[in-house]
Amino acid sequence: MDSGSKQSSKQNTGGGYGYYNYGGNYAGYSAIGYGYGSGGEGGSAQRSFQDYLLILRERIWYIVVVFLVIFSSALVYTLSQTKIYQSNTTVQVFRRDPTVMQVQAVTDNEIRSAEDLNTQVKIMESSAIIQKVAERLTGDDLRQFMEPYGASAAESVLPAEILARNRKIVPQRLTLIIQVVYQHPNRFIAAKVANLFADEFIAYNARVRIDESMKAVEELKNHADEQRRKVALMAVNLQGYREKNNMVSLDQRKDIVTEKLKALNLYVTQTSARLKEAEIRWSQVKEHKISGAPLTELPFVSSQSLIAQLTQQLAAQKIVFAQLRDRYRDKHPKMMEAINSLAQAERELTKAIESTCSQVESEYLNNQRSDKEARGALAKQEIESLDLDRAAVEYSNQERDFKINDQILQNIITRSRETTMTSTIETQNARIVDRAAPSPASRPISPNVALNLGLGLVGGLGLGLAFAFFVAFIDDRVKSSFDIESVVGLPLIGIIPQIKRMEQPEKAQIVVNNGDRQVAEAFLTLHSSLRLKDESKNAKAILVTSTIPGEGKSFMTTNLALTFAAHGERVVVVDCDLRKPNIHKSFRVENLKGVIDICSGSATIDDVVIRGIQPNLDVIAAGGRAKNPTHILNSKNFEQMISDLKKRYDRVFVDTPPLAAVSDALIILPLMDGSIFTILFNRVRRKSAQFSAKKLLDANVPNFGAVLNGLNLAVSGYYYTQYYDKSYKDYYVVTAKEEGEK
């Protein structure tokens, strides 16, 4: 078969783990059937429910032994246990303490949330309650209480420890009810102890409330004495501060200072306004003097009566002077008189203006001085007011502290009186609803025979199953069709039953010597399976190998070759295991010449072939043991030998070393038309077989499938019931006996 047809064949059968259909229809059963699940895409086998049943069936004695051990242990344990009785006391916890007086209690026992209820539960579980109950067990009650635990236990175990171990506090869901449960071999003691726990819980809370109240009274008394001394000291300090700062009438003095401050603020406002007005006038005067502008332009200057009068006179003089000038010359006496009058009027006006400017400046300076003095007086008054405020603040602080501490003192005294009264009033925050009664003698809670035996039954069965699956898990040897098809990755094309003890030559030719009819029939079925598909039907050179030594690959090679020869085909068996040759022993021939001689060129095929071993069957031995087998198998002469054998014979069966040991088979494989993988039942590990099978599949040479060798018929029903059921075996056994009798 050429490489193209090989590649096409591999593609048609699903890739690396292909040729699944070579499992074909073995002995009328699908290779993926056999009661083993094969679901999933791509034909990948999966375990079915029946697979797990078969695993359990094979290891049924593991399950039985483990079941008997567990169940017997549960039975012995149940029958050897002391009877335990249980009594229950029901306690109701009040949401709040009964109100006798409208005063606040020292201890707050109000139940506001689940946390508060859990607090009461923990108190009931506390060592303090256990110790109080233990103290109340005296005399005959104590003797009966300790009697079930023996004399030695009474000496080494304290009653409190026993109470803690056998007492349970069970709050009832969504209620304020708590159940006290106690267990004891003596049903009367169980009831008594349960009631003691409830009584001590109620008494404990009452004692805690009284103790806390008395302690609070003492603490309040001490606080009151200390607070009283503190208030007296603060009163003395407050009086001394008042006298020191002249604050006999603080409010009256504060009013006087405030009125003065208001008056000074008003006065400063007035002086500031006058100063601003005078400053503006003086600035205008100075600006006109600098610029040379007439000062009479200023309203406050021109509005002066003297200046207004002089201005009018000057204007009249100027009119007269102008009239005279038109009539007289400058030296005329009247002109001279007019000139003098005009000059006199101007001098008087100038003097009046200067006087007014001086008056403006004087007003500005006076207003400036008045404003400064007013501001100084205001600042002084403000300082005095601030000093008074500071003193008042400190005085107010001291007075406030005094009042607060005095009020605290009054509160402490009042609270002390209330606490003293409430401490003498007995109240309870819980009550007993149902007191415990002795349980009926016929109804112990332990041992629970039905439950223990049920647990023993279920536990024994469960652990037995688990142990069986554990053994199956750690047993990783190939033994089922699921292991071969799903784990190893090859289709199962045949199964060879285990052979009874016989010599190697008889085993190697078992199909022709009638040594075992079932084995012979198995090889006939394998022959039929190989002829169902074109690739295996037309394959001329077939390589037979295995994972490890001892799996029967040589046995498989010789008997399969004899089967094909019995069907009229010319067959040759070639021993290519040059390290440990075995074919010559199977046929009782010499191993003097063979493959080694052909590859070395010292002999031809005709020189070494042993003809007529069986009809249509020839054999080529290894020819000894080779020191360098890989060199021989890689030689051109070996390739030529295989090519010539294909031409001479219808089938060439090549026996090769195991794949896990050496790589000789992989060297020969490219020259073959296909390969058969031999697996010995319950011998080779799955990983090793999987690794070796992958080597065959990666070689791009068709693999026809795996043959399971050495199936133990005692367990065949577990894994291969479709192949070897009782009728199959009986048929050949009966037939053999009948033929022997004939």
C-alpha positions, 0 to 999 in steps of 0.5 A: 500500500502506498503512502497516499493510500495510508494517509487517506486511510488515516484521515478517514478514520479520525486522526491520531487515534483513528482506525476505530472501525477496525473494531468492526463487528468482532464475533457479531458484537460491535467493538465499541459495545460490550456493555461499555459506554462509548458516547461523546463526539468523535467516538471517544469511549466513556464509562457507562453505568454498567462499567461501574457495576462490573467494577463492583462485581469484580471486587464484590468480596472487598465490599462484603468484607468491609460491610461485615466489619463495619456492620459488626462493629456498629452492632457490637458498639450498640449492644455494649453501650450503657443506656442513657436517659434524658430529661428536659426543663423549660425556662422562660426568660422575661423580656424585661425584669418585673417593674416594682418601682419606676426607677432604673435598675443597676443591671439591664437584663432587658432582652432586645435582640437575639444577642441578648437572648444568646447572652442568657444562654451562655450564662446558663452554659457557664462554668459558674452555673455548673459549679453551683449545681455540682455543689448542690449534689451531696450525699446520696444524690452525689453517690447515685450521680457518680455511680455509673462512672465507677469508683476509679472515675469518681476519684479522677473525674470531678462532678463539674466535668461530668455535668459539662459533658452531659448538659445541653442548653437548647434555645427554642427558635423565635421564642424566649424559651430555653430548654435545659437538657441533661443525660444520665444513666439514672433517669431520676438523677437526669431529671433532678440535675436538669431542674437544678440547672434551671433553679441555679440559673434563676438564682444566679441572676438574682444574686448578680442583681443584688451584688451589683446593686450593693456594689453600686450603692457603695460606689455612689456613696463614695462618689457623693462624698467626693462630689460634696467636697468638690462643690464646697471648694468651688463655692469658696473659689467663686466667692474669692474671685468675685471679691478680687475683681470687685464684681459684687454687682456684675450686672450693674457695673456692666450696664454703666460701662456699656452706656459710656461705651455707647456715648463715646462711640457717638462722640467719636462719630461726630468728631470724625465727621467734623474733622473730615469736613474741616480737612476738606476745606483746608485741602481746598484752600491749600490747592487754590494757594498752590495753583494761584486761583482766587480763594473767593471761588471757594463757597465757604470763603465767598460766603463770609459777610465781610469778604462779600461786602469788601468784594462788592466795594472793590467792584464799585471802586473798579467801576468808578476808577474806570469812569475817571480814567476815561476823563482824566489822566493818571496824574490827575488828583482824582485819578490818584485818589481813585487809585489809592481807594482801589488799592486800599479795598484790595488790601482789605479784601486780601486781609479778610481772605487770609483771616478766613483761611487762618480760621479754616486751618484753625478749625481743622487743627481743633477738630483733629485734636478733638477727634484724637482725644475722643478716640483715645477715650473710646479705646480706654473705655473699650479696654475697660469693657473687655477687661470686664468681659474677661472677668465675667467670662471666667466668673460665668465659667466658674459659676456654671461649673459650680452649678453643674457639679452641684446638680451632679451631687444632687443626682448622685444622692438621689440615685443612691437612695433609689438603688438602696431601695431596689437592692432589697426588692427580690425580682426574677428575670426568668421562670420555670415553665415545665420542670423535668420529670424522669423519663420512662425506663423503656425509652432511653435516648441512647443507644439508638439501636435502629439508628446505629444499625442503619448507620452501620448498614449504610456506612458499611455499604458505602465504605465497601463501595468506596474501598472497591472503587479505591482499589479499582482506582489504584489498579491501573493495569489494562484489563477492560475494553474501556481501558483499551479503547478509551485510555490506550486509544486503540480499537479492540479487534480480538480477545485471546483466552488464557491458556492452560499450562503447556510447552511453548511450541505447543502454545505457538501452534495451538490453532493447528494442534487443537490444544485449546478449542476456545483459543483456536476459535478466538484466532479464527474470529481475529482472522475474520475481523482483519478481513472485514476492512480493506486496509487489513484485508489487503495488507501484506506486511503486518508487524506484531508488537507489544508494550513490554516483554511477556505479553505474547506477541510471538505467540500472537504472531505464530498463531495468526500466521498459522490461521492465515496459512490454514485459509490457503494464503502463503505466509512467512513469519520473520523473526525481527527480534534480534536481541531475544529471538523466539520464533525458532523455539516456537517452531522447534527449528535452528537459529543458525541463519536468518535475518542477520545473514540476509542483511549482512549479505552473506546469504539470500532469502532462499538460503535461510528460509525454512519451508514447510513448517506447516502447510503454506507457512515458512519461517525466517529465523533471526539468525542469532543475536545481533550486537547492533540490531538498529544498524541492521534494521536500518540497512538497505538489505533489510528493506530489500528483504521485506520488499522481496518477501511481499512479492513472494508471499501473500502475508508477511508477519514480522515479530518485533521487540516490545516498544517500551524496551527498544525502538526496533519496531519503530524502525521497521514500521515504515516498511509495513502495511499495518501493525497489531498491538498485543496487550496481556490481560491485567499485566501492562499499565495503562500509561505505558500501553497508551504511550506505546500505542501513541508511538504506533499511531504517530508513525503514519502507518495504519494500526489495525487495533489491539488484541487482548491476550491471556483473558482469565475466563474466571473474570471474563464475565466482569469485562467481556460477558458478550465474548465469553459467557457460559453457553460459549464455554459449554458449547466447546467443552461439550463438543470436545468431550463428544468428539473424544468419546467418538 
